[in-house]
Amino acid sequence: MATKFNKEKFKKEILDHVRNFSRKTLSDATPQELYQAVAFATRDILTDDWIETQHVYNAEAPKTLYYLSMEFLVGRALGNNLLNLGIIDQVQEVLKELNIKIDLSLIEDQEPDAGLGNGGLGRLAACFLDSLSTLSYPAYGCGIRYNYGIFKQEIKDGYQIEHPDDWLANGNPWEVKRNDNAQEVKFGGTVYSYCDENGNVHYEQKDFQSVLAIPYDMPILGYKNGFVNGLRLWDAEAPEKFVLRFFDQGAYEKAVQQQTLAKTLVEVLYPNDNHYQGKALRLKQQYFFVSATVQSAIAKFKKSNANIYDLPQKVVFQMNDTHPAIAVAELIRILIDEENLGWDDAFYITTHTCAYTNHTIMIEALETWPIELFKTLLPRVYQIIEEINRRFCIELREVHHMPENIIHDMAIVCDGQIKMAYLAIVGSFSVNGVAAIHTEILKNDLLKNFYNIYPDKFNNKTNGITQRRWLGHSNPELANLITETIGDDWYTDLTALKKLTPYAQDSAFIDAYSKIKHNNKLRLAKYIKENNNIIVNPDSIFDVQVKRLHEYKRQLMNVLNILMLYNEIKANPNGNYVPRTFIFGAKAAPGYRRAKLIIKLINSVANLINNDPDVKDYITVVFIENYCVSNAEIIIPAANVSEQISTASKEASGTSNMKFMLNGALTIGTLDGANIEIYEEVGDDNIFIFGLTCEEVLSLYKSGSYNPWDIYNHDEDINKVLKQLINGTIIHSASDLFIELYESLLNRAGDNLADPYFILKDLRPYHEAQAKVAKAYLDQKNWNKMAIINTACSGKFSSDRTIKQYAEDIWHIKPLILPKK
Ligand SMILES: *Cc1c(COP(=O)(O)O)cnc(C)c1O
């Protein structure tokens, strides 16, 4: 079970590391050097568990999950690893005995975030890894070792500036390079076919460029169970480095090209969230890590299995969105070209090995690759996709008797494009959405044709979050209070939080709980003082919207409401108002002009309000720079109000809504994604729901009957706020800066509807819901009771629950039992 901690050994490792790697004594070591030393000493402890888990894998050869994801938004590892090893107190003692003056949390702050993801999708993958190990499931996370993760955001004059995230600059103490598992991945060239003596056709790709895929494994620890899985991140290297010594012109050029390909391939994560951008390099990245993963999974499978037909009993590939959907074609390719199977067998095995998670219904986020690009880059894989499509269209026609127009709509290859979602559905045995409402929309709307022919493939798996990071690590005081009150079962069974329900009536508990919230607000206030040089009132409502900046998430609606409040106070400066601090954090995709303009608007409104003596005691607006996992861990525990205000039907699930709930923030939100399930758990009295429903939104799109001018003309307050966007109220010297936003809310432009996200439609109901929030906050006792009920009801949203459902319903994998130590 849990690892034995040897204090003296740990001390010695720290001293030795500082000495050997920094040539220093402990007292001279910088915080970064101390971090490195503590991280290596910690890695030394977990390595024995890792090796042992691997031994059990090798001995038992269990069915194994390969979770394929372009993104893993892991954040920092040290604190989480210490928590999961159960050695935080011991390490703190060691630091004290070594006379190290800086706090463990400051040492943790030295670690750069592993920011290999954009937002929710990547963070989900990271939470899943934590749950897979805690539940002892045999699994690999498989992704790309980007040299640069999600950019670092600086705010300068209110504008977002992007800086490269050189997260590997000081090395990565957690990773292990595994040269022995390298794979060759081939791009381009030409496919030749030939007939063997038995009349079978074979295919061979020639004149291709090669890249070597080299895996780096990072340990993923279960919670106090000695179980360690690997996150396998692929790096690219040029093969045959020495080929440059040949003077042959052709070989030389090819060598240079291969060098360039390897260098650029894994250089940087594409910074788009929920938005497709058809770049050739992105497709190369996808194929690179998918091919390497599928090849290595089959190689591993063959070590302990004689019969390739058993693959579906031993391997499952879960595709996190369509980014790895090419796995379907790659697996067929390997089975046909390398394992010499016929089409039918290869297709059968593949469609019983691959499974697909859909993350969005937004058209602009759906991946479609131009045939020409695809064919040039991946000629053999393209042939296979064409063949999948040809046979699929025949099936639609002959088995399902579909009319030609529907066949056209459902084709995988059509109008010069390859539709990756359709490839994923046809190539998988399972298609899941990520919240109940989202799955219903898939079945009844976006994918209804596919649901009609494959109803059994469709299923829902509502997202979750890991309570180890999002309560245990990020909110240690609350974690301790909960453990003192109801025991520590919640670490591995979040539904145990239900036992807190009676304590929502217990004054001593309420006091302790609210004290902790206050302390977390002080911690965030300190962070804001240090980073923004703004002093915030810790007794004000901390109203937080942190997530990627996207029009559908409606940060703009939040700002318009703030301006409405501002106008109310200006009109009646002596009124009674509940002080509120509006806190934003959001990165915009660097090419998403309108999102970046909204960031500028938030900062300009902050500037206006924070400097207005009439208003500044009641409203403060803060934009926290560089929203990421590590500052989310400070921001979320301090929140009173969780802003989850997406246009209904647009947010597939959301996961920050769950993190906030767990930490006792009350949700103000629409009936979208997992908000609906949060509402079901906490009931009417403990949440603030407003706005259009999914059905209403979808029917307004269909009827085309929405006209924002009706609101503009009839709601005076909204009218005033809209005019303020363009009349110099916000920035006196640049009144035209926000015209684009004003226009987008009122007028159609080309294919873009006026106010496509129904911001004006939902603004008045939102404003009213916010008034209820303010009123509710005045009754502190009741507010705290509601907050406690939110924590108590958050059990459903553990990623442990989600992972168990995937394991039992989709993957059919079983927990591995480690021998007792
Ligand atoms: C949880 C999380 C997200 C997802 O937030 P949503 O509000 O669900 O979009 C994005 N970024 C970070 C850093 C997170 O921790």
The ligand as an SDF file (V2000), in Angstrom:
LIG
                    3D

 15 15  0  0  0  0  0  0  0  0999 V2000
  -11.0830   23.6190  -15.2480 C   0  0  0  0  0  0  0  0  0  0  0  0
  -10.2620   24.5010  -16.0950 C   0  0  0  0  0  0  0  0  0  0  0  0
  -10.7650   24.9500  -17.3190 C   0  0  0  0  0  0  0  0  0  0  0  0
  -12.1590   24.6320  -17.8000 C   0  0  0  0  0  0  0  0  0  0  0  0
  -13.0200   25.6640  -17.3910 O   0  0  0  0  0  0  0  0  0  0  0  0
  -14.5180   25.7850  -17.9700 P   0  0  0  0  0  0  0  0  0  0  0  0
  -15.0920   26.9020  -17.1830 O   0  0  0  0  0  0  0  0  0  0  0  0
  -15.1880   24.4840  -17.6850 O   0  0  0  0  0  0  0  0  0  0  0  0
  -14.3820   26.0860  -19.4130 O   0  0  0  0  0  0  0  0  0  0  0  0
   -9.9680   25.7770  -18.0810 C   0  0  0  0  0  0  0  0  0  0  0  0
   -8.7370   26.1300  -17.6830 N   0  0  0  0  0  0  0  0  0  0  0  0
   -8.2280   25.7270  -16.5070 C   0  0  0  0  0  0  0  0  0  0  0  0
   -6.8680   26.1750  -16.1090 C   0  0  0  0  0  0  0  0  0  0  0  0
   -8.9600   24.8920  -15.6820 C   0  0  0  0  0  0  0  0  0  0  0  0
   -8.4470   24.4800  -14.5200 O   0  0  0  0  0  0  0  0  0  0  0  0
  1  2  1  0
  2  3  1  0
  2 14  2  0
  3  4  1  0
  3 10  2  0
  4  5  1  0
  5  6  1  0
  6  7  2  0
  6  8  1  0
  6  9  1  0
 10 11  1  0
 11 12  2  0
 12 13  1  0
 12 14  1  0
 14 15  1  0
M  END
$$$$
